[in-house]
Amino acid sequence: MPRSLLNLDLDLVRTFVAIASLGSFTRAAESLRRQQSTVSLQVQRLEDALGRKLLDRNPRNVRLTADGETFLAHSRRLLDVNDELVARVTEPALHGTVRLGTPEDFASRHLPEVLSRFAKAYPAVALEVTCDLTLHLIERFRRGGFDLALIKRERLAGSALAGPGGLRVWREPLVWVTAEADFALPEAALPLVVSPSPCVYRKRATEALDKARRPWRIAYTCGSLAGSLAAVRAGLGVAVLPKDMVPDDLHMIDGAPLPGLKDTEIALLQRDRLSLPAQRLKEHIVRSLG
């Protein structure tokens, strides 16, 4: 069959997306509840059908090829359309309420489009989204206040399925943010704009400065992203943010003259017994953010 007339097997596409999202054949097999040998065979069938190598794999890790990167972006959209269509036809009566907690900065940047697609697929499901600090989200989740919660956490080694730490769905490269394009280290202690403790970004900043033996002080503490950005714009100090969330009117420093920052992760927590709507939202978030 000519390549232009090739009909993709969506089961193979879904397996490929799971591997790319979780970074491992083993984790993908766990997520899909299949044998690892089955997952490997499905990828081989997909690559044979396309006539392109999508993944470079070795005993230590899995990497997307250039063709794999291109295929991944379109694959996620393809699965979204498929799942929305199937949901409208086979689960039109699916209804209920799903309570989701998320950090404010992550929600403002990454979630609107994800949740919009879910709402279109399941229009009778009511979403209750709460934005707060990770500390408060975890506390409320433990009290049963959320079905699902996205939280910031330290980057974990090993499996993405990290027990009580949740399922990793996002990795965040961090940078310093300042109002000054020509930033220079002050002779005195570096003023920091941070969220209340405990905060992963705050910890990243202070640990990096301590390791580099750079003096620092807390100049401004604020629990909201808007308030922190206003403080940085006013020149009250420097902050730490994910690289893709730095506003255009501020300046990022990724390395010298400030010390480098380690990545953090966003993990998804879920209650023990999810309702069907909550399970569908979990699957949608994992696939969309992975």
Helices and strands as residue ranges (DSSP letters): G 3-5, H 10-22, H 25-32, H 36-50, E 55-57, E 62-64, H 66-90, E 96-102, H 104-121, E 125-131, H 134-142, E 148-154, G 163-165, E 167-172, E 174-178, E 190-194, H 200-211, E 216-221, H 225-233, E 239-242, G 243-245, E 251-253, E 264-270, H 276-289
